[in-house]
């Protein structure tokens, strides 16, 4: 894939990845409120559903994930992605 990955959150917020350390950092840079706690892949608070696209993990996770789940503190977009965050 060429170009900068596009990130779509909860079928609403859309922005382009600007090479932050993690997807969580990218969302925070866009002022998108996202759940988190440890930022290290230990707690699972940042778990989200990956609806479309691929991510690459930049740090290991200790949380068991379903096939369609990601930890936003541990990954970056590899392609355009669509993510669903838990609703509060």
N, C-alpha and C positions, 0 to 999 in steps of 0.2 A: 504494500500500500504506500502511496506517496502522499505527502502533505501532512499537515498537523491533525492529529486525531480530534474529532468532535465528540463532546460528551453531552449526553442528554440525560437529565435527572427527572424522575417521576413524570415523564411525558410532558414536562413543562419547561424547566430551565435548560438552555442549551448554550454551551460555550466551547472554546477551543483550549485544549491542553497546552500549557505554557512551560512544560518541563519542570514542574514542581517535583519534590521528592516522592510524593504519593498522591493517589487520587483524592484522599482526604484533604491534603494540603491544597490541591487544585480547587476543590469545592470551597474551602475556607477563603481562598484568595478571591473567589467570586461572591463572597458573603452568603453562601448557601449553608444553612444550618444542617449539620449532619451529626449523628450520634457517634461518640467515641469515649474512650476512657484511657487505656494504657498506651496506645500508639505503637505497640510492639508486637501485635499478633497473639497476645495472651488471653485477652478477656472476651473477645467476640462482640463487643458493643457496636462496632462499626460494620457489622455484617449487613450486606445488601444483596439483592438479586441482580444478576447480570442477565438482562433480557436479550441483548444483541451485542455482537462484537467479541473481542478477545482482550484480555489483560495479561500483563507480565508481572510476576512477583519480584519485588526488589528486596524483600526480607522474608524470612521463614515465618510460618504461622503454626501455632500449637492448637488451633481450633479446628475441630472436625467440620467440614463444609459439605453441603450437598453439591451436586454437579453444577447447579445454576447460582451458587452463592460465592461471594468474594468478600474479602476484608479490605475496606477502602484504605486502611492505614498501611497496607502491605503491598499494594499493587499500583501500577500505572497503566494507562491505556496503550495497547499495542496497535489497535485499529480504532475506527469510530465505534463508540460504545453507547448503549442505552442501559441505564441503571435505575432500579427501583429501591428507594430508601424506605425503611419502615415508617409508617405514619404514627405520629404521636397521639 
